[in-house]
Amino acid sequence: MVDPVDYMKKLGLFGIGVYALTEEKIDEYVRELIESGAINREEGKKYVTELIERKNKQQEELEEKISSKVKETFGKTELATKEEIKALEDKITKLEEMLAEALKKDE
């Protein structure tokens, strides 16, 4: 009988996490468990669903962490936000209009 933990180790589920696996690899892994008799088809379907859900959750968590770190890093660099740039552009446009009007009055 095949030990599911050994299969998971072979696939790298421990250490790097489920998110690194493709759905194809998950299906392949579960198919091997079914063929070896370690689990039946119904358990296999359930297991595939669970692994894919876990993979998607880990992927979302990783993306959130990366996004958070990127925002944190940019926050430390004191770069202008899109909103701040837009506000400055609006001020410049208004100043250009005011200057143009002032120049017309002087003519």
N, C-alpha and C positions, 0 to 999 in steps of 0.2 A: 504494500500500500504506500502511496506517495504522501509525504508530509507536506501540507500546504505551506508551512512556514519555510521549508527549504526552497519551494518554488518562488515564494515572495522574495527570499534573499537573492535568488538567482536573477530575478527581474529588477532588483534594486529598489524594492519597495521600502526597505529599511534604509535609513540614512538620507537618501535624496528625496524621498517622499513620492506619493502616488502621482502628483501633478506632472512629474517628468515622463510618465507613461502615455503612450497614445492609446486610443480606444482599441486599435488593432491589436496592440500588445496585450491589453487586458483581455480581449476576446480569446486570443491565442492561449494565454495563461489559463483561463477558465476551461477552455476546450481540453487542455492537457489534464486538468484536474478531473474533468468528467470522464475522459478516456481511461484514466488510471483507476477510476472507481473511488476516488477520494470524496467526490460529491456527486449528486445526481443532477439531472438536467434542470429541474426546478430550482434547486439550490444554486446551480450555475447561473441561471438567469438573474436570480436575486443578487448573487455575488457581483455579477457584471454591473448591475444597476448601482449597487452600493459603491463599488470601486469608482465608477464614472462620476457619481455624485461627490464622492470624497475628492477625486481628482479636480473636479470643477471648483469645489469649495477651496481647496488648497491653492488653486490657480488664482481665484478671486482674492484670497488673503494675501498672496504674494504681490499681486498687482496693486492692492491697496497699500501695502507696506512700501513698495517702490514709489508710488505716487506721493505718499506722505513724506518720504525722504527727499524726493525731488523738490516738493513744495518747501520743505524745511530748509534745504540747501539754497534755493533761490531766495527765500526770505532773509537769509543771512547775508546775501550779496547786495542787498538794498537796490535791486533792479526795479524799475518802474513797472507797474501793472498795466494791463491793457486799458483799464478804466482811467488810470492817471494819464496815460499817453493820449487817450481820447479827449480828456478834459483840457489838456495842453493844446491839442490841435484845435479844439473849439475856441479857446482863448486867442490863439494866433489868428484864426479866421476872423474873429470879431475885431481884433486890433488892426488887421489888414483893411477891413471894411471902414473902420473909423479913420484910418490914415488916408485912404482913398477919398473919403468925404472931405476931410480936412484939406487935402491938396486941391480938390475941386473948388472949395471956397476961396482959396488963396489965388486962384487964377483969375 
